[in-house]
Amino acid sequence: MDNLPNCPKCNSEYTYEDGNLLICPECAYEWIPESEDGNNSGENVITDANGNVLDDGDTVTIIRDLKLKGSTSVIKRGTKVKNIRLIHNPADGEHDIDCKVDGFGAMFLKSKVVKKV
C-alpha cells in the first residue's frame, strides 16, 4: 500500500485515494496531492453531492427543492444552472457557488445541493 500523506486539516493518518483526489474519512477534507508540493495553487477542491469535482463555467442541476429565504418561492428539483462561479473561501463558510438561476436571479448555493451535468 502506498504511503499517503496525513490529512492537512485534522492530521488523520487514514487518508485514501479517489481518482486524482486524496480524501480524509474523519473530517471529509478533499485535496489534490500536488498541492502539498506547491504545484497547485492550494485552493480547496469543491465537489458536488456525488463527489464530482466542480469547475468555473460548469452546468449543474439542483437535486432537491430549495426554499428561498424571506420568500414563499421554491426552486424546484431538476432546475439547471449554467455557468457557475466557484467561491473557494466563502465568507459564510458554506455557500461556495455563485450563479444566476433563471427566474430567480443571482444567488449563492451550497455545492452539496447540486450535481454536475
C-alpha positions in Angstrom: 0.0 0.0 0.0 1.3 3.5 -0.8 2.4 5.8 1.9 -0.2 8.5 1.7 0.2 11.9 3.5 -1.8 12.7 6.6 -4.8 15.0 6.3 -3.6 18.6 6.2 -6.7 19.7 8.2 -7.0 17.2 11.0 -3.7 15.2 10.6 -5.6 11.9 10.3 -3.5 9.0 9.0 -6.5 7.3 7.4 -6.5 9.1 4.1 -7.3 7.3 0.9 -7.2 8.0 -2.9 -10.3 8.5 -5.0 -9.2 9.2 -8.6 -6.9 12.1 -8.5 -8.1 13.3 -5.1 -7.0 12.4 -1.6 -9.8 12.2 1.0 -9.9 12.2 4.7 -12.7 10.0 6.1 -12.6 11.7 9.5 -13.2 15.3 8.5 -14.2 14.8 4.8 -11.5 17.1 3.6 -10.5 16.6 -0.1 -7.4 17.8 -1.8 -5.2 17.2 -4.8 -1.8 15.6 -3.8 0.2 18.0 -5.9 -0.9 20.9 -3.7 1.4 19.5 -1.0 4.4 20.0 -3.3 3.4 23.5 -4.2 2.4 22.6 -7.8 -1.1 23.6 -7.2 -2.5 27.0 -6.0 -3.6 25.4 -2.8 -7.2 26.1 -3.2 -9.8 23.7 -1.8 -11.4 21.3 -4.2 -15.2 21.9 -4.5 -17.3 18.8 -5.2 -21.0 18.3 -6.0 -23.3 16.0 -4.0 -21.9 12.9 -5.9 -18.3 13.8 -5.3 -17.6 15.1 -8.9 -15.1 18.0 -8.9 -16.7 21.3 -10.0 -15.0 24.0 -12.1 -15.9 27.5 -13.1 -18.3 27.6 -16.0 -19.9 24.1 -15.3 -23.6 23.4 -15.6 -25.2 21.8 -12.6 -28.7 20.6 -11.6 -30.3 21.2 -8.3 -31.0 17.9 -6.6 -33.8 19.0 -4.1 -36.4 21.7 -3.7 -34.9 24.8 -2.2 -37.0 27.3 -0.3 -35.8 30.9 -0.7 -35.2 32.8 2.5 -37.7 35.6 3.0 -40.0 34.4 0.2 -42.6 31.8 -0.5 -40.9 30.9 -3.8 -39.2 27.5 -4.2 -36.5 26.5 -6.7 -37.7 23.1 -7.9 -35.6 19.9 -8.1 -34.1 19.4 -11.5 -33.6 23.1 -12.3 -30.4 23.6 -14.4 -28.0 26.3 -13.5 -25.5 27.2 -16.2 -22.1 28.9 -16.0 -21.4 28.7 -12.2 -18.6 30.5 -10.5 -16.9 28.9 -7.5 -16.0 30.7 -4.3 -13.0 28.9 -2.8 -13.0 30.8 0.5 -16.7 31.8 1.2 -17.2 34.4 3.8 -20.1 32.5 5.4 -18.2 29.2 5.2 -20.9 27.3 3.4 -22.2 28.8 0.2 -19.5 28.1 -2.3 -21.3 28.6 -5.7 -22.2 32.0 -7.2 -24.7 31.7 -10.0 -27.8 33.1 -11.7 -30.9 30.9 -11.6 -33.4 31.5 -14.4 -36.5 33.2 -13.0 -34.9 33.9 -9.6 -31.8 36.0 -10.3 -28.3 35.9 -8.8 -27.8 33.8 -5.7 -25.3 31.7 -3.8 -25.7 27.9 -3.5 -24.1 25.1 -1.5 -22.3 22.6 -3.5 -24.0 19.7 -1.6 -27.4 20.6 -3.2 -26.2 20.3 -6.8 -24.9 17.7 -9.2 -22.7 18.2 -12.3 -24.4 17.7 -15.6 
